[in-house]
Amino acid sequence: MKTKKSRYDRFEDQAGGDGGSEEGDRGENIEEATAANGRGSEDHSLRAAGAADEDKGGGAETSGGPAEPTSPAGEDSRARERDGPPREKTTPATVFGRAVIEEGDDDIRSNMELEVVGAPGKEDEAGSKSNVKLAGTKSLASSRRTFINSIICFIGTGMYGLPAAFQRIGILGGLFGMMFVASVSLHCMFLVVDCRNFLEQGKSKQIRTYGDIGYYAFGSLGARLVDFFVALTQLGACIAYLIVISQSMHEVVQKLSKRSWILVCIPMLMRASWLRSLKSIAPLSLVAELGTGIAAVIVLVFDCLQVFDNESGHGLGHIANESAHSNLTGNMTATLTTPSHVDPVVVLNLQGLPYFFGVSIYTFEGIGMVIPVYNSMQSKDNFKQVWGLALVCVALLNTSFGFLGYYAYRSNLEDIIISNLPDVMVTTFMKVSLCVGLFFTYPIMLFPVIEMAEESLQRPASTTWAGSMRWNAFRSSFVLGSAVVASFVPKFTFFIALIGASGGAALAFVLPSAFHLKLRWEELNGARRWREAFCIIVGCIGGLVGTVQAIADLKAAFDAGPD
């Protein structure tokens, strides 16, 4: 019985063919790279999302039934994969982080190059956060399209926890902290590109994902470290989605508790986890980005209204409230949060630094997307300018979210900023659309975790009906486990701080710098060696202290009970 080919087999095939042609080493297309996180995204990442998986047995298994018989042509294809450099598969859809390129699609989505598929942070068995498949050079993205889609991939749920992080560290600490995290994250992302070019151009290696770089730096240990932290951040993002969905929908329909809303989601998410290909739900993923975008705009608008209301007492906040009262609900009793006195803001509180570190890392976690984005560009010489400008825009958006959210609501700030919005029709619509988007993004975020788990357990390429049902039960256990954890997490921001500090810091700070030092030690001068060592030290200390602090915060919140 044949098992799914491990990606580590490809490294062995490539090692035996290093002296071959460039086409044999690189191939014409990128086979399977991973999205993520994001976003993460948050939420990242935006941080982003996993991509369509093709059944190596010759047919995509989308249910519990057995796979179709393997054709002789399929046997020949697998023989070529075993005996020589990997042959790339072409696919009608190119999956890129949260987006899918449909070849030959002439509608408006083809003008954007990418159709949104999921939230930030998706990764596959190779350990990258973006899945990319290039079906010929005609699908390569222009610099403008890459810029737009790079911003989209970073937008996620993590931004809704940033105001609470600013509240903890203070206005000044938050502003400088966001600048520092964004700068180091960008530097480490460029290190990944530098390692990729060094291996491809100098060592004739084929680099498709972030995990590939880890393999050539530290062997299977390096690749498996990437896999582990990718799985941790991806699964953490899935849990974060369920937390946001349950809390937001509870505010819309208060008759159902948060745990009841999670129970409502479980059956459909379990069924979605059985999919062997995500192409069937790719069109629905546009809802995720629309929902997230709408929510971001509405939150910023109400933040500004609240700031005016705090400053004048007769500003736009009252105007919006009166308008909503007369035109939207007719019987609205909720008002914008207006304290009897404006609380003073916290300028700097260094005790909140570990907590802020974890949350901010979570919002910028998107390093797994770097290689797929780079490989997908038409003009790779422009990558640093395009990617750098995109990250600057994301940093400005995140900073605005954190600063305005905290400055507007101050001591009245909720765990998730959208809970501070007035109970009017527009905010209700926003919460529902955001939750629908996160619901459809959840399977994409979970997909790479399941793929890595099945690969490690050597799932056969084809099984009987009973065998398929056992594997589907295994997949369902991931959904059930994430639902159980989400049901008992007392605070959303404490949880994303834990994921950011424990997994995001390693992916974004520690591993890129370690890989770069290992691969290019002899070429680096003393200053550059110390620079990379500084990133490793910051990532290790910040990650360790942030993880301990987040666990302590979660325990204290859990012991205190529900609000």
Stockholm file with secondary structure:
# STOCKHOLM 1.0

chainA/1-563         MKTKKSRYDRFEDQAGGDGGSEEGDRGENIEEATAANGRGSEDHSLRAAGAADEDKGGGAETSGGPAEPTSPAGEDSRARERDGPPREKTTPATVFGRAVIEEGDDDIRSNMELEVVGAPGKEDEAGSKSNVKLAGTKSLASSRRTFINSIICFIGTGMYGLPAAFQRIGILGGLFGMMFVASVSLHCMFLVVDCRNFLEQGKSKQIRTYGDIGYYAFGSLGARLVDFFVALTQLGACIAYLIVISQSMHEVVQKLSKRSWILVCIPMLMRASWLRSLKSIAPLSLVAELGTGIAAVIVLVFDCLQVFDNESGHGLGHIANESAHSNLTGNMTATLTTPSHVDPVVVLNLQGLPYFFGVSIYTFEGIGMVIPVYNSMQSKDNFKQVWGLALVCVALLNTSFGFLGYYAYRSNLEDIIISNLPDVMVTTFMKVSLCVGLFFTYPIMLFPVIEMAEESLQRPASTTWAGSMRWNAFRSSFVLGSAVVASFVPKFTFFIALIGASGGAALAFVLPSAFHLKLRWEELNGARRWREAFCIIVGCIGGLVGTVQAIADLKAAFDAGPD
#=GR chainA/1-563 SS CCBCCCHHHHHHHHHHTTTSCHHHHHCSSCCCCCCCCCCBTCCCBCCCCCCCCCCTTSSCCCSSSCCCCCCHHHHHHHHHHHHSSCCCCCCSEEEETTEEEETTCCSHHHHSSCEECCCSCCCCTTCCSCCCCCCSGGGCBCHHHHHHHHHHHHCSGGGGGHHHHHHHHCHHHHHHHHHHHHHHHHHHHHHHHHHHHIIIIIHCCCCCSHHHHHHHHHTHHHHHHHHHHHHHHHHHHHHHHHHHHHHHHHHHSTTSCHHHHHHHHHHHHHHHHTCSCSGGGGGGGHHHHHHHHHHHHHHHHHHHHHHHHHHHSSSHHHHHHHHHIIIIISSCCCCCCCCSSCCCCCCCCGGGHHHHHHHHHHHHCCGGGHHHHHHHBSCGGGHHHHHHHHHHHHHHHHHHHHHHHHHHHGGGCCSSGGGGSCSSHHHHHHHHHHHHHHHHHHHHHHHHHHHHHHHHTTCBSSCCHHHHHHHHHHHHHHHHHHHHHHHHCSCHHHHHHHHIIIIIHIIIIIHHHHHHHHHHGGGCCHHHHHHHHHHHHHHHHHHHHHHHHHHHHHHHHHHHCCC
#=GC SS_cons         CCBCCCHHHHHHHHHHTTTSCHHHHHCSSCCCCCCCCCCBTCCCBCCCCCCCCCCTTSSCCCSSSCCCCCCHHHHHHHHHHHHSSCCCCCCSEEEETTEEEETTCCSHHHHSSCEECCCSCCCCTTCCSCCCCCCSGGGCBCHHHHHHHHHHHHCSGGGGGHHHHHHHHCHHHHHHHHHHHHHHHHHHHHHHHHHHHIIIIIHCCCCCSHHHHHHHHHTHHHHHHHHHHHHHHHHHHHHHHHHHHHHHHHHHSTTSCHHHHHHHHHHHHHHHHTCSCSGGGGGGGHHHHHHHHHHHHHHHHHHHHHHHHHHHSSSHHHHHHHHHIIIIISSCCCCCCCCSSCCCCCCCCGGGHHHHHHHHHHHHCCGGGHHHHHHHBSCGGGHHHHHHHHHHHHHHHHHHHHHHHHHHHGGGCCSSGGGGSCSSHHHHHHHHHHHHHHHHHHHHHHHHHHHHHHHHTTCBSSCCHHHHHHHHHHHHHHHHHHHHHHHHCSCHHHHHHHHIIIIIHIIIIIHHHHHHHHHHGGGCCHHHHHHHHHHHHHHHHHHHHHHHHHHHHHHHHHHHCCC
//
